[in-house]
């Protein structure tokens, strides 16, 4: 009800169009849900929840990633090696390379918590894979609930009766076997991701970085649909397409491809 709205903390900025989209959806949905109550009480303004936004610098956060996750400006590809032997790093060394990135995320959630937020969410996809490390090493954050985009996607797919899906996003997001694919599998859903990460990863990276992350949505919808159609043809068994694009805006989300994860 209107008297017990929770305060929401958003860790965003990665990128700003994504954060703006989250803020708009939360406020507009809340006001639609509370419109009848507000009318009964003759309120001049329909309430919406208090929200704190901790906007991080996407450029800085990208540079804090380990070197093997840095992106080539020429090809749009990430220099990712899935083999620790190939990189010469053991698991401990790999995790140590994420220390700066994890610390920046941890500090952002602590600031959100200090603002009085009842729960938090991360308005981007790729960093979700780091949350176990971000929260696991900080006792103070154990009392801050965080909504999972993995859970929300799976919940929507289940509500639609879908058992197969295709994942779109940065090549890093699509290549994370412990992200969407693992979570989907645990809930009986087949998620195609790594199979096409290399084929369309560079194209998705350019679309996200050069257009969506800059708020340029003019041609994003058509290109996103073209990629989706290409993959649907590749995976004839797929029934729906949850889109995982960091700065996915409303203009791009309003596509058939995004219907399963809207």
C-alpha positions as a LaTeX table, in Angstrom:
\begin{tabular}{lrrr}
\hline
Residue & $x$ (\AA) & $y$ (\AA) & $z$ (\AA) \\
\hline
Unk1 & 0.00 & 0.00 & 0.00 \\
Unk2 & 0.92 & 3.66 & $-0.11$ \\
Unk3 & 1.89 & 3.82 & 3.55 \\
Unk4 & 4.51 & 1.08 & 3.45 \\
Unk5 & 6.51 & 1.75 & 0.29 \\
Unk6 & 10.05 & 0.46 & 0.55 \\
Unk7 & 13.00 & 2.66 & $-0.27$ \\
Unk8 & 14.90 & 1.31 & $-3.28$ \\
Unk9 & 18.62 & 1.60 & $-3.91$ \\
Unk10 & 19.84 & 1.41 & $-7.51$ \\
Unk11 & 23.47 & 0.88 & $-8.42$ \\
Unk12 & 23.58 & 2.18 & $-11.97$ \\
Unk13 & 25.53 & 4.26 & $-14.44$ \\
Unk14 & 26.58 & 1.17 & $-16.39$ \\
Unk15 & 25.24 & 2.75 & $-18.49$ \\
Unk16 & 23.10 & 5.82 & $-17.83$ \\
Unk17 & 20.32 & 4.92 & $-20.35$ \\
Unk18 & 19.83 & 1.61 & $-18.54$ \\
Unk19 & 19.59 & 3.36 & $-15.18$ \\
Unk20 & 17.11 & 5.88 & $-16.57$ \\
Unk21 & 14.99 & 3.03 & $-17.94$ \\
Unk22 & 14.92 & 1.26 & $-14.56$ \\
Unk23 & 13.96 & 4.47 & $-12.74$ \\
Unk24 & 11.18 & 5.26 & $-15.21$ \\
Unk25 & 9.72 & 1.74 & $-15.08$ \\
Unk26 & 9.76 & 1.55 & $-11.28$ \\
Unk27 & 8.06 & 4.92 & $-10.82$ \\
Unk28 & 5.49 & 4.49 & $-13.59$ \\
Unk29 & 4.56 & 0.96 & $-12.46$ \\
Unk30 & 4.20 & 2.11 & $-8.84$ \\
Unk31 & 1.93 & 4.97 & $-9.82$ \\
Unk32 & $-0.24$ & 2.72 & $-11.99$ \\
Unk33 & $-0.56$ & 0.26 & $-9.11$ \\
Unk34 & $-1.46$ & 2.97 & $-6.59$ \\
Unk35 & $-3.66$ & 5.16 & $-8.79$ \\
Unk36 & $-6.95$ & 3.79 & $-7.44$ \\
Unk37 & $-5.90$ & 4.19 & $-3.80$ \\
Unk38 & $-4.67$ & 7.71 & $-4.47$ \\
Unk39 & $-7.99$ & 8.61 & $-6.09$ \\
Unk40 & $-9.94$ & 7.24 & $-3.10$ \\
Unk41 & $-7.88$ & 9.41 & $-0.78$ \\
Unk42 & $-8.12$ & 12.36 & $-3.16$ \\
Unk43 & $-4.35$ & 12.77 & $-3.35$ \\
Unk44 & $-3.05$ & 15.39 & $-5.72$ \\
Unk45 & $-0.03$ & 13.28 & $-6.71$ \\
Unk46 & 0.00 & 9.47 & $-6.99$ \\
Unk47 & 2.86 & 8.24 & $-4.76$ \\
Unk48 & 5.95 & 6.40 & $-5.93$ \\
Unk49 & 8.77 & 4.92 & $-3.82$ \\
Unk50 & 11.78 & 6.81 & $-2.53$ \\
Unk51 & 14.80 & 5.85 & $-4.63$ \\
Unk52 & 18.52 & 6.38 & $-4.19$ \\
Unk53 & 20.64 & 6.05 & $-7.34$ \\
Unk54 & 24.36 & 5.43 & $-7.02$ \\
Unk55 & 25.59 & 6.15 & $-10.53$ \\
Unk56 & 29.02 & 4.71 & $-11.28$ \\
Unk57 & 31.33 & 5.80 & $-14.09$ \\
Unk58 & 31.08 & 3.10 & $-16.76$ \\
Unk59 & 34.40 & 4.07 & $-18.30$ \\
Unk60 & 36.20 & 3.67 & $-14.98$ \\
Unk61 & 34.44 & 0.39 & $-14.18$ \\
Unk62 & 35.41 & $-1.05$ & $-17.55$ \\
Unk63 & 39.07 & $-0.19$ & $-16.92$ \\
Unk64 & 38.93 & $-1.94$ & $-13.55$ \\
Unk65 & 38.20 & $-5.28$ & $-15.20$ \\
Unk66 & 41.07 & $-7.78$ & $-15.54$ \\
Unk67 & 43.17 & $-7.29$ & $-18.65$ \\
Unk68 & 41.82 & $-10.43$ & $-20.31$ \\
Unk69 & 38.34 & $-8.86$ & $-20.19$ \\
Unk70 & 39.36 & $-5.59$ & $-21.79$ \\
Unk71 & 37.68 & $-4.77$ & $-25.08$ \\
Unk72 & 39.41 & $-4.07$ & $-28.39$ \\
Unk73 & 38.34 & $-0.68$ & $-29.75$ \\
Unk74 & 39.09 & $-1.88$ & $-33.27$ \\
Unk75 & 37.09 & $-5.12$ & $-33.37$ \\
Unk76 & 34.64 & $-4.67$ & $-30.49$ \\
Unk77 & 35.75 & $-8.04$ & $-29.13$ \\
Unk78 & 36.79 & $-8.85$ & $-25.58$ \\
Unk79 & 40.12 & $-10.56$ & $-25.14$ \\
Unk80 & 38.64 & $-13.42$ & $-23.12$ \\
Unk81 & 40.39 & $-16.67$ & $-22.42$ \\
Unk82 & 38.27 & $-19.31$ & $-20.74$ \\
Unk83 & 41.37 & $-21.32$ & $-19.91$ \\
Unk84 & 43.26 & $-20.33$ & $-16.79$ \\
Unk85 & 46.16 & $-22.44$ & $-18.06$ \\
Unk86 & 46.24 & $-20.43$ & $-21.25$ \\
Unk87 & 46.47 & $-17.22$ & $-19.23$ \\
Unk88 & 48.94 & $-18.69$ & $-16.80$ \\
Unk89 & 46.73 & $-17.73$ & $-13.85$ \\
Unk90 & 45.40 & $-19.98$ & $-11.13$ \\
Unk91 & 41.97 & $-19.33$ & $-9.62$ \\
Unk92 & 43.36 & $-17.22$ & $-6.79$ \\
Unk93 & 45.28 & $-15.02$ & $-9.20$ \\
Unk94 & 42.22 & $-14.60$ & $-11.41$ \\
Unk95 & 40.12 & $-13.46$ & $-8.48$ \\
Unk96 & 42.84 & $-11.08$ & $-7.32$ \\
Unk97 & 42.62 & $-9.33$ & $-10.68$ \\
Unk98 & 38.97 & $-8.51$ & $-9.98$ \\
Unk99 & 39.77 & $-6.89$ & $-6.62$ \\
Unk100 & 39.51 & $-3.28$ & $-7.80$ \\
Unk101 & 36.28 & $-3.90$ & $-9.69$ \\
Unk102 & 34.69 & $-5.76$ & $-6.78$ \\
Unk103 & 35.77 & $-3.05$ & $-4.34$ \\
Unk104 & 34.14 & $-0.32$ & $-6.44$ \\
Unk105 & 30.87 & $-2.25$ & $-6.59$ \\
Unk106 & 31.03 & $-3.04$ & $-2.88$ \\
Unk107 & 31.55 & 0.63 & $-2.01$ \\
Unk108 & 28.57 & 1.58 & $-4.19$ \\
Unk109 & 26.27 & $-0.87$ & $-2.40$ \\
Unk110 & 27.52 & 0.36 & 0.97 \\
Unk111 & 26.62 & 3.92 & 0.01 \\
Unk112 & 23.18 & 2.74 & $-1.09$ \\
Unk113 & 22.76 & 0.93 & 2.23 \\
Unk114 & 23.87 & 4.02 & 4.15 \\
Unk115 & 21.16 & 6.04 & 2.37 \\
Unk116 & 18.52 & 3.92 & 4.12 \\
Unk117 & 17.52 & 1.71 & 1.20 \\
Unk118 & 15.44 & $-1.32$ & 2.20 \\
Unk119 & 16.76 & $-3.32$ & $-0.73$ \\
Unk120 & 18.93 & $-2.78$ & $-3.79$ \\
Unk121 & 19.21 & $-3.72$ & $-7.43$ \\
Unk122 & 21.95 & $-3.56$ & $-10.02$ \\
Unk123 & 20.77 & $-1.82$ & $-13.21$ \\
Unk124 & 23.07 & $-3.74$ & $-15.52$ \\
Unk125 & 23.75 & $-7.35$ & $-16.45$ \\
Unk126 & 27.44 & $-8.15$ & $-16.63$ \\
Unk127 & 28.42 & $-7.29$ & $-13.01$ \\
Unk128 & 25.81 & $-9.68$ & $-11.59$ \\
Unk129 & 28.34 & $-12.49$ & $-11.88$ \\
Unk130 & 30.56 & $-10.65$ & $-9.37$ \\
Unk131 & 27.89 & $-10.17$ & $-6.67$ \\
Unk132 & 28.74 & $-13.33$ & $-4.70$ \\
Unk133 & 32.29 & $-12.02$ & $-4.28$ \\
Unk134 & 31.18 & $-8.44$ & $-3.67$ \\
Unk135 & 28.78 & $-9.42$ & $-0.86$ \\
Unk136 & 30.58 & $-12.51$ & 0.38 \\
Unk137 & 33.54 & $-10.50$ & 1.60 \\
Unk138 & 31.53 & $-7.85$ & 3.43 \\
Unk139 & 29.65 & $-8.65$ & 6.64 \\
Unk140 & 27.94 & $-5.24$ & 6.66 \\
Unk141 & 26.19 & $-5.95$ & 3.35 \\
Unk142 & 24.65 & $-9.22$ & 4.54 \\
Unk143 & 21.60 & $-7.30$ & 5.74 \\
Unk144 & 20.96 & $-5.61$ & 2.36 \\
Unk145 & 18.68 & $-7.69$ & 0.10 \\
Unk146 & 19.54 & $-7.46$ & $-3.60$ \\
Unk147 & 17.13 & $-8.34$ & $-6.39$ \\
Unk148 & 18.60 & $-10.72$ & $-8.95$ \\
Unk149 & 18.11 & $-10.14$ & $-12.65$ \\
Unk150 & 18.70 & $-13.86$ & $-13.14$ \\
Unk151 & 15.76 & $-14.66$ & $-10.88$ \\
Unk152 & 13.52 & $-12.08$ & $-12.54$ \\
Unk153 & 14.30 & $-13.43$ & $-16.01$ \\
Unk154 & 13.66 & $-17.04$ & $-14.99$ \\
Unk155 & 10.46 & $-16.05$ & $-13.19$ \\
Unk156 & 9.18 & $-14.33$ & $-16.35$ \\
Unk157 & 10.09 & $-17.27$ & $-18.56$ \\
Unk158 & 8.31 & $-19.65$ & $-16.21$ \\
Unk159 & 5.23 & $-17.42$ & $-16.15$ \\
Unk160 & 5.18 & $-17.56$ & $-19.95$ \\
Unk161 & 5.63 & $-21.32$ & $-19.94$ \\
Unk162 & 8.98 & $-21.15$ & $-21.75$ \\
Unk163 & 11.61 & $-23.85$ & $-21.40$ \\
Unk164 & 14.18 & $-22.66$ & $-23.96$ \\
Unk165 & 15.64 & $-19.20$ & $-24.52$ \\
Unk166 & 18.40 & $-17.32$ & $-26.29$ \\
Unk167 & 20.60 & $-14.86$ & $-24.42$ \\
Unk168 & 21.79 & $-11.61$ & $-25.98$ \\
Unk169 & 24.20 & $-9.17$ & $-24.37$ \\
Unk170 & 27.85 & $-8.27$ & $-24.33$ \\
Unk171 & 30.18 & $-11.10$ & $-25.31$ \\
Unk172 & 31.25 & $-11.17$ & $-21.67$ \\
Unk173 & 27.67 & $-11.67$ & $-20.45$ \\
Unk174 & 26.97 & $-14.34$ & $-23.05$ \\
Unk175 & 30.22 & $-16.13$ & $-22.27$ \\
Unk176 & 29.63 & $-16.42$ & $-18.51$ \\
Unk177 & 28.66 & $-20.05$ & $-17.91$ \\
Unk178 & 27.99 & $-19.29$ & $-14.23$ \\
Unk179 & 25.51 & $-16.54$ & $-15.06$ \\
Unk180 & 22.24 & $-16.92$ & $-16.92$ \\
Unk181 & 22.93 & $-20.44$ & $-18.31$ \\
Unk182 & 23.66 & $-21.90$ & $-14.88$ \\
Unk183 & 20.70 & $-20.19$ & $-13.21$ \\
Unk184 & 18.34 & $-21.17$ & $-16.02$ \\
Unk185 & 19.52 & $-24.78$ & $-15.96$ \\
Unk186 & 18.90 & $-24.96$ & $-12.22$ \\
Unk187 & 15.26 & $-24.06$ & $-12.93$ \\
Unk188 & 14.75 & $-26.42$ & $-15.84$ \\
Unk189 & 15.28 & $-23.90$ & $-18.63$ \\
Unk190 & 17.74 & $-24.34$ & $-21.50$ \\
Unk191 & 19.61 & $-21.08$ & $-22.18$ \\
Unk192 & 21.57 & $-20.76$ & $-25.43$ \\
Unk193 & 24.45 & $-18.34$ & $-24.86$ \\
Unk194 & 28.05 & $-19.51$ & $-25.19$ \\
Unk195 & 27.16 & $-21.23$ & $-28.48$ \\
Unk196 & 26.78 & $-17.88$ & $-30.25$ \\
Unk197 & 28.81 & $-15.57$ & $-27.99$ \\
Unk198 & 31.77 & $-15.49$ & $-30.36$ \\
Unk199 & 29.67 & $-15.24$ & $-33.52$ \\
Unk200 & 27.59 & $-12.19$ & $-32.50$ \\
Unk201 & 29.55 & $-10.93$ & $-29.48$ \\
Unk202 & 31.54 & $-8.24$ & $-31.29$ \\
Unk203 & 28.40 & $-7.03$ & $-33.05$ \\
Unk204 & 26.48 & $-6.81$ & $-29.77$ \\
Unk205 & 29.40 & $-5.04$ & $-28.08$ \\
Unk206 & 29.46 & $-2.37$ & $-30.78$ \\
Unk207 & 25.69 & $-1.96$ & $-30.62$ \\
Unk208 & 25.79 & $-1.55$ & $-26.85$ \\
Unk209 & 28.87 & 0.64 & $-26.61$ \\
Unk210 & 28.46 & 2.82 & $-29.70$ \\
Unk211 & 24.69 & 3.31 & $-29.60$ \\
Unk212 & 22.78 & 2.16 & $-26.54$ \\
Unk213 & 25.33 & 3.28 & $-23.94$ \\
Unk214 & 25.31 & 6.74 & $-25.53$ \\
Unk215 & 21.55 & 7.02 & $-25.65$ \\
Unk216 & 21.43 & 6.68 & $-29.45$ \\
Unk217 & 18.42 & 4.43 & $-29.99$ \\
Unk218 & 17.54 & 5.43 & $-33.57$ \\
Unk219 & 18.77 & 2.27 & $-35.28$ \\
Unk220 & 19.25 & 0.03 & $-32.24$ \\
Unk221 & 15.85 & $-1.65$ & $-32.48$ \\
Unk222 & 16.30 & $-2.78$ & $-36.11$ \\
Unk223 & 19.81 & $-4.06$ & $-35.53$ \\
Unk224 & 18.82 & $-5.85$ & $-32.34$ \\
Unk225 & 15.91 & $-7.53$ & $-34.11$ \\
Unk226 & 18.19 & $-8.54$ & $-36.99$ \\
Unk227 & 20.54 & $-10.29$ & $-34.57$ \\
Unk228 & 17.62 & $-11.94$ & $-32.80$ \\
Unk229 & 16.14 & $-13.22$ & $-36.07$ \\
Unk230 & 19.53 & $-14.59$ & $-37.08$ \\
Unk231 & 19.76 & $-16.56$ & $-33.86$ \\
Unk232 & 16.16 & $-17.75$ & $-33.92$ \\
Unk233 & 16.85 & $-19.23$ & $-37.32$ \\
Unk234 & 19.97 & $-20.83$ & $-35.89$ \\
Unk235 & 18.13 & $-22.28$ & $-32.90$ \\
Unk236 & 14.82 & $-23.45$ & $-34.30$ \\
Unk237 & 13.99 & $-25.01$ & $-30.93$ \\
Unk238 & 14.13 & $-21.69$ & $-29.07$ \\
Unk239 & 10.75 & $-20.30$ & $-28.03$ \\
Unk240 & 11.66 & $-16.92$ & $-26.58$ \\
Unk241 & 14.45 & $-14.41$ & $-26.30$ \\
Unk242 & 15.35 & $-12.83$ & $-22.95$ \\
Unk243 & 17.49 & $-9.85$ & $-23.87$ \\
Unk244 & 20.56 & $-9.22$ & $-21.75$ \\
Unk245 & 21.99 & $-5.91$ & $-22.89$ \\
Unk246 & 23.51 & $-3.61$ & $-20.29$ \\
Unk247 & 21.91 & $-0.34$ & $-21.39$ \\
Unk248 & 18.78 & $-1.88$ & $-22.98$ \\
Unk249 & 16.40 & 1.10 & $-23.44$ \\
Unk250 & 12.64 & 1.12 & $-23.77$ \\
Unk251 & 12.95 & 1.70 & $-27.51$ \\
Unk252 & 14.86 & $-1.54$ & $-27.88$ \\
Unk253 & 12.94 & $-3.41$ & $-25.22$ \\
Unk254 & 9.66 & $-2.92$ & $-27.05$ \\
Unk255 & 10.50 & $-5.64$ & $-29.53$ \\
Unk256 & 9.18 & $-9.18$ & $-29.94$ \\
Unk257 & 12.64 & $-10.39$ & $-28.98$ \\
Unk258 & 12.38 & $-8.75$ & $-25.58$ \\
Unk259 & 8.91 & $-9.98$ & $-24.77$ \\
Unk260 & 10.06 & $-12.82$ & $-22.54$ \\
Unk261 & 12.16 & $-10.68$ & $-20.25$ \\
Unk262 & 10.41 & $-7.33$ & $-20.28$ \\
\hline
\end{tabular}
